[in-house]
């Protein structure tokens, strides 16, 4: 295994490589990657933190836990609420900011504040030829020319290896509350979630967990955050509008959203796990279509139904873990599916990422050729099978 301690050393390692490199931060997502491991955790540390400017510059190998601790001392946080995959994937290690941003990992609050890429002000990275590239800056207005910041987010290390990131951060709100309503089916719950999103009450979390992922009967959760008086007022108004069996506040509310963020109800149960992005308006129809095709599954619907976590019933798990059926239905309804957890045999036959239309795949292949002409950075990870 290779381990770089500096950006210059990282660039030299990549230039000297003559075989595939498996880019690795905390190794918490369990992706099987060919090639020699290139560990980036040596690129760690806070380079600059200006609480008054809500700006953080940090090495890509810095653990999320360390960043959270530093920010919490100033009552601040990363607003995009990155997922911790360790429970779901049964992995060890520490999630790093480079891994989170390379995969554009965004949690429940994305519906309010945007994705991880929307909080990235600048990046430094090393291409597949060993060139060091800097793009963006430390303030939002300092984005000129090609927006490589957005390009790197979600590229999973196939275009370059992140070495440093500039991020905007957010003050932690004074209070939060979650309205809970139990016993709803998916269609009714998603209708409530989208209705809540259409109000002026600034929703920061909107999710539904089916009976197997909750205490039974299905559970709708709607979160609001802000000043204590505002949270109390909005919670009351939303309860009048949509109903609530219970309102959780403070740490009780935070625990509920950690469950949604980290998909912990699926952590200790067998079955292939898919992450599906689609439109809330068709989420229930899509899941119903899978059931009609014999794909038995449990559901956690986040982002008011725009993000579906599916855990296929292990006993009914088809040979391809439902890949064909899921992607065929998405071709009809719209959206894309990512294979998150599966055994090696399933991974060998099902593409991790949604196959793209030919025109988009040509663009993606062209970008990989431009940034990594030798195809040594996580080769094949985002290419079609």
C-alpha positions as CSV (number, residue, x, y, z in Angstrom):
1,X,0.0,0.0,0.0
2,X,1.2,3.5,-0.9
3,X,0.6,6.3,1.6
4,X,1.3,10.0,0.8
5,X,2.2,12.5,3.4
6,X,2.1,15.6,1.2
7,X,0.6,16.8,-2.0
8,X,4.1,16.7,-3.7
9,X,4.6,13.1,-2.6
10,X,1.1,12.2,-3.9
11,X,1.9,13.7,-7.3
12,X,5.2,11.8,-7.4
13,X,3.5,8.5,-6.5
14,X,1.0,8.9,-9.3
15,X,3.6,9.9,-11.9
16,X,5.6,6.8,-10.9
17,X,2.7,4.4,-11.1
18,X,2.5,1.9,-14.0
19,X,-0.5,0.0,-12.8
20,X,-4.0,0.8,-11.5
21,X,-4.3,2.7,-8.2
22,X,-7.2,2.1,-5.8
23,X,-7.7,5.5,-4.1
24,X,-8.5,5.1,-0.5
25,X,-9.3,7.5,2.4
26,X,-11.0,6.0,5.4
27,X,-12.1,2.9,3.4
28,X,-15.6,3.0,5.0
29,X,-17.7,2.5,1.8
30,X,-16.6,-1.0,1.0
31,X,-16.1,-0.4,-2.7
32,X,-14.1,-3.2,-4.3
33,X,-11.3,-1.5,-6.3
34,X,-8.6,-3.1,-8.4
35,X,-5.0,-2.1,-8.1
36,X,-2.6,-1.0,-5.4
37,X,-4.1,1.0,-2.6
38,X,-3.2,4.6,-2.5
39,X,-3.9,5.9,1.1
40,X,-4.6,9.6,1.3
41,X,-5.1,9.8,5.1
42,X,-1.6,11.3,5.4
43,X,-3.0,14.5,3.8
44,X,-4.7,15.6,7.0
45,X,-5.1,18.7,9.1
46,X,-6.9,22.0,9.3
47,X,-5.0,24.5,7.0
48,X,-7.2,27.5,7.7
49,X,-10.3,28.1,9.7
50,X,-12.1,31.5,9.8
51,X,-15.2,31.1,11.9
52,X,-16.3,34.7,11.2
53,X,-16.1,34.0,7.4
54,X,-17.7,30.5,7.8
55,X,-14.7,29.2,5.8
56,X,-12.6,26.0,6.3
57,X,-9.6,24.8,4.4
58,X,-8.6,21.2,5.2
59,X,-6.5,18.4,3.9
60,X,-8.4,15.7,2.0
61,X,-7.4,12.9,4.4
62,X,-8.8,14.7,7.5
63,X,-11.3,12.6,9.4
64,X,-14.9,13.9,9.5
65,X,-14.8,13.4,13.2
66,X,-11.9,15.8,13.6
67,X,-13.6,18.4,11.5
68,X,-16.9,18.1,13.4
69,X,-15.0,18.6,16.7
70,X,-13.2,21.7,15.5
71,X,-16.4,23.2,14.1
72,X,-18.4,22.4,17.2
73,X,-16.1,24.4,19.4
74,X,-17.3,27.5,17.5
75,X,-20.9,26.2,17.3
76,X,-20.6,25.5,13.6
77,X,-21.1,22.4,11.4
78,X,-21.0,21.1,7.9
79,X,-24.5,21.8,6.7
80,X,-24.8,19.0,4.2
81,X,-24.8,16.4,6.9
82,X,-22.5,13.7,5.3
83,X,-23.4,10.1,5.8
84,X,-21.3,7.7,7.8
85,X,-21.3,4.3,6.0
86,X,-19.7,2.2,8.6
87,X,-22.8,0.8,10.2
88,X,-24.5,0.0,6.9
89,X,-21.4,-1.5,5.3
90,X,-19.9,-3.1,8.4
91,X,-16.6,-1.4,7.8
92,X,-13.9,0.1,10.0
93,X,-11.8,3.2,9.7
94,X,-12.7,6.8,9.8
95,X,-14.6,8.7,7.0
96,X,-12.5,11.5,5.5
97,X,-13.6,14.7,4.0
98,X,-11.9,13.8,0.7
99,X,-13.9,10.6,0.4
100,X,-17.1,12.4,1.3
101,X,-16.7,15.2,-1.3
102,X,-15.3,12.8,-4.0
103,X,-18.5,10.9,-3.7
104,X,-20.7,14.0,-3.1
105,X,-22.2,12.4,0.0
106,X,-25.1,14.5,1.2
107,X,-27.5,13.8,4.0
108,X,-31.1,14.6,4.9
109,X,-30.5,18.4,5.0
110,X,-29.8,18.5,1.2
111,X,-33.4,19.5,0.6
112,X,-32.7,22.7,2.4
113,X,-29.0,23.6,1.9
114,X,-28.0,21.7,-1.2
115,X,-25.5,18.9,-1.8
116,X,-21.8,18.5,-0.7
117,X,-20.7,20.1,-3.9
118,X,-22.6,23.2,-3.2
119,X,-20.5,23.8,-0.1
120,X,-17.2,23.3,-1.8
121,X,-15.4,26.6,-2.5
122,X,-12.2,25.3,-3.9
123,X,-10.1,22.2,-4.5
124,X,-6.6,21.0,-5.0
125,X,-6.1,17.7,-6.7
126,X,-3.6,15.5,-8.6
127,X,-4.5,14.2,-12.0
128,X,-3.7,10.8,-13.4
129,X,-0.6,12.3,-15.0
130,X,0.7,13.6,-11.7
131,X,-0.1,17.2,-12.3
132,X,-1.2,19.4,-9.4
133,X,-4.3,21.4,-10.1
134,X,-6.0,24.2,-8.1
135,X,-9.5,25.5,-8.8
136,X,-11.8,27.8,-7.0
137,X,-10.9,29.7,-3.8
138,X,-11.9,30.5,-0.3
139,X,-14.9,32.6,-0.9
140,X,-18.0,32.0,-3.1
141,X,-17.2,34.9,-5.6
142,X,-13.8,33.4,-6.4
143,X,-15.0,30.9,-9.0
144,X,-13.7,31.6,-12.5
145,X,-13.2,29.6,-15.6
146,X,-14.0,25.9,-15.6
147,X,-15.7,24.9,-12.4
148,X,-13.6,21.9,-11.6
149,X,-14.8,22.0,-8.0
150,X,-18.2,20.7,-9.1
151,X,-16.6,18.3,-11.5
152,X,-14.6,16.6,-8.8
153,X,-17.5,16.2,-6.5
154,X,-19.1,12.9,-7.4
155,X,-16.2,11.7,-9.6
156,X,-15.2,9.0,-7.1
157,X,-11.5,9.6,-7.7
158,X,-11.6,8.7,-11.3
159,X,-10.5,12.2,-12.5
160,X,-8.0,13.1,-9.8
161,X,-7.0,12.5,-6.2
162,X,-8.2,15.3,-3.9
163,X,-5.5,16.8,-1.7
164,X,-7.1,19.9,-0.2
165,X,-10.6,21.4,0.0
166,X,-12.0,24.8,0.9
167,X,-15.5,24.6,2.3
168,X,-18.2,26.9,3.6
169,X,-19.6,25.9,6.9
170,X,-22.8,26.9,8.9
171,X,-23.7,28.0,12.4
172,X,-25.5,25.3,14.4
173,X,-29.1,26.5,15.0
174,X,-30.4,27.1,18.4
175,X,-33.1,24.4,18.3
176,X,-34.5,21.6,16.2
177,X,-37.7,19.6,16.3
178,X,-39.1,16.6,14.4
179,X,-42.8,15.9,13.9
180,X,-43.5,12.2,13.9
181,X,-46.6,10.6,12.5
182,X,-46.9,6.8,12.6
183,X,-49.1,4.4,10.7
184,X,-49.0,6.1,7.2
185,X,-48.4,4.2,4.0
186,X,-45.8,5.4,1.6
187,X,-48.1,7.3,-0.7
188,X,-49.8,9.2,2.1
189,X,-46.5,10.0,3.8
190,X,-44.8,11.2,0.7
191,X,-47.8,13.4,-0.1
192,X,-47.4,14.9,3.4
193,X,-43.6,15.4,3.0
194,X,-44.0,17.2,-0.3
195,X,-46.8,19.3,1.1
196,X,-44.6,20.3,4.0
197,X,-41.8,21.2,1.5
198,X,-44.3,23.5,-0.2
199,X,-44.9,25.6,2.9
200,X,-43.0,28.6,4.1
201,X,-41.8,26.7,7.2
202,X,-38.2,26.0,5.9
203,X,-38.1,22.2,6.3
204,X,-34.6,20.7,6.9
205,X,-35.6,17.1,6.9
206,X,-38.5,15.1,5.3
207,X,-38.4,11.3,5.5
208,X,-40.6,8.2,5.7
209,X,-39.5,4.8,7.0
210,X,-41.6,1.7,6.3
211,X,-42.8,-0.7,8.9
212,X,-39.7,-2.9,8.8
213,X,-37.4,0.1,9.2
214,X,-39.3,1.8,12.0
215,X,-41.2,0.5,15.1
216,X,-44.0,-0.8,12.8
217,X,-46.7,0.7,10.7
218,X,-44.4,3.2,8.9
219,X,-43.2,6.5,10.3
220,X,-43.1,10.0,8.8
221,X,-40.6,12.5,10.0
222,X,-40.4,16.2,9.3
223,X,-37.7,18.4,10.8
224,X,-37.4,22.2,11.4
225,X,-34.4,24.1,12.8
226,X,-33.6,27.6,13.8
227,X,-34.2,30.0,16.7
228,X,-36.2,28.4,19.5
229,X,-39.3,30.5,19.2
230,X,-39.4,30.0,15.4
231,X,-39.0,26.3,15.8
232,X,-41.8,26.1,18.3
233,X,-44.1,28.2,16.1
234,X,-43.4,26.2,12.9
235,X,-43.7,22.9,14.6
236,X,-47.2,23.9,16.0
237,X,-48.3,25.1,12.6
238,X,-47.1,22.0,10.8
239,X,-48.8,19.8,13.4
240,X,-52.0,21.6,12.8
241,X,-51.6,21.2,9.0
242,X,-50.3,17.7,8.8
243,X,-50.8,16.0,12.1
244,X,-48.3,14.6,14.5
245,X,-48.3,11.8,17.1
246,X,-45.2,13.1,18.8
247,X,-42.7,16.0,18.5
248,X,-39.1,15.1,19.3
249,X,-36.7,17.9,20.2
250,X,-33.0,18.4,20.8
251,X,-30.9,15.3,21.0
252,X,-33.9,13.0,20.5
253,X,-34.6,14.7,17.2
254,X,-30.9,14.5,16.2
255,X,-30.8,10.8,16.8
256,X,-33.8,10.2,14.5
257,X,-32.0,12.0,11.7
258,X,-28.7,10.2,12.3
259,X,-30.7,7.0,11.7
260,X,-32.0,8.3,8.4
261,X,-28.6,9.8,7.4
262,X,-26.7,6.6,8.1
263,X,-29.5,4.1,7.0
264,X,-28.9,2.3,10.3
265,X,-32.3,0.3,10.1
266,X,-30.7,-1.7,7.3
267,X,-27.3,-2.1,9.1
268,X,-27.8,-5.5,10.7
269,X,-30.0,-7.2,8.3
270,X,-29.1,-9.2,5.2
271,X,-30.0,-8.1,1.7
272,X,-28.6,-6.0,-1.1
273,X,-29.0,-2.2,-0.6
274,X,-29.7,0.2,-3.4
275,X,-29.7,4.0,-3.4
276,X,-32.3,5.4,-5.8
277,X,-32.8,9.0,-6.8
278,X,-36.1,9.9,-8.4
279,X,-39.0,12.3,-8.2
280,X,-41.1,12.3,-5.1
281,X,-44.2,12.3,-7.2
282,X,-43.5,8.8,-8.6
283,X,-41.7,7.2,-5.6
284,X,-44.7,5.2,-4.4
285,X,-45.5,4.0,-7.9
286,X,-41.9,3.0,-8.5
287,X,-41.8,0.9,-5.3
288,X,-45.2,-0.6,-6.1
289,X,-43.9,-1.6,-9.6
290,X,-40.9,-3.4,-8.0
291,X,-43.2,-5.3,-5.6
292,X,-45.4,-6.3,-8.6
293,X,-42.3,-7.7,-10.3
294,X,-41.6,-9.8,-7.2
295,X,-38.8,-7.6,-5.9
296,X,-39.6,-7.6,-2.1
297,X,-37.9,-4.8,-0.4
298,X,-37.9,-2.4,2.6
299,X,-37.8,1.4,2.1
300,X,-36.4,4.5,3.7
301,X,-37.6,7.5,1.7
302,X,-35.5,10.7,2.3
303,X,-35.5,14.1,0.6
304,X,-39.4,14.0,0.7
305,X,-39.3,10.9,-1.4
306,X,-36.6,11.9,-3.9
307,X,-34.1,9.6,-2.3
308,X,-35.0,5.9,-1.8
309,X,-32.9,3.5,0.2
310,X,-34.0,-0.1,-0.8
311,X,-33.0,-3.2,1.1
312,X,-34.0,-6.3,-0.8
313,X,-35.4,-9.1,1.2
314,X,-32.5,-11.7,1.4
315,X,-34.7,-14.7,0.8
316,X,-36.4,-13.1,-2.2
317,X,-33.2,-11.5,-3.5
318,X,-33.1,-12.3,-7.3
319,X,-29.9,-13.5,-8.9
320,X,-28.9,-10.0,-10.1
321,X,-30.1,-8.3,-6.8
322,X,-32.9,-6.7,-8.7
323,X,-30.6,-4.7,-11.0
324,X,-32.5,-5.4,-14.2
325,X,-35.9,-4.7,-12.7
326,X,-34.8,-1.6,-10.8
327,X,-33.1,0.0,-13.8
328,X,-35.9,-1.0,-16.2
329,X,-38.5,0.7,-14.0
330,X,-36.3,3.8,-13.6
331,X,-36.1,4.0,-17.4
332,X,-39.9,4.2,-17.3
333,X,-40.3,6.5,-14.3
334,X,-37.1,8.5,-14.4
335,X,-34.1,8.5,-12.0
336,X,-31.0,6.5,-11.4
337,X,-29.9,3.7,-9.0
338,X,-26.5,3.1,-7.3
339,X,-25.6,-0.3,-5.9
340,X,-24.4,0.4,-2.4
341,X,-24.1,-3.0,-0.6
342,X,-23.9,-6.4,-2.3
343,X,-21.9,-9.6,-2.2
344,X,-19.0,-10.0,-4.7
345,X,-21.0,-12.2,-7.1
346,X,-23.7,-9.5,-7.5
347,X,-21.1,-6.8,-7.9
348,X,-19.5,-8.8,-10.7
349,X,-22.7,-8.8,-12.8
350,X,-24.4,-5.5,-11.8
351,X,-22.9,-2.1,-12.6
352,X,-22.4,0.0,-9.4
353,X,-23.7,3.2,-11.1
354,X,-26.7,3.8,-13.4
355,X,-25.6,3.3,-17.1
356,X,-25.7,6.6,-18.8
357,X,-27.1,7.4,-22.3
358,X,-24.5,7.0,-25.0
359,X,-24.0,10.7,-25.5
360,X,-23.3,11.3,-21.8
361,X,-21.1,8.3,-21.5
362,X,-19.0,9.6,-24.4
363,X,-18.6,12.9,-22.5
364,X,-17.7,11.1,-19.3
365,X,-15.2,8.9,-21.1
366,X,-13.7,12.0,-22.7
367,X,-13.2,13.6,-19.3
368,X,-11.6,10.5,-17.9
369,X,-9.2,10.4,-20.9
370,X,-8.3,14.1,-20.4
371,X,-7.6,13.9,-16.7
372,X,-6.4,10.3,-16.4
373,X,-5.1,9.3,-19.9
374,X,-3.4,6.2,-18.5
375,X,-6.6,5.1,-16.8
376,X,-4.9,4.3,-13.5
377,X,-7.2,6.1,-11.0
378,X,-9.9,3.7,-9.8
379,X,-10.2,2.3,-13.3
380,X,-13.6,0.9,-14.3
381,X,-15.4,2.2,-11.3
382,X,-17.6,4.5,-13.2
383,X,-17.4,2.9,-16.6
384,X,-20.2,0.7,-17.8
385,X,-19.8,-3.1,-17.5
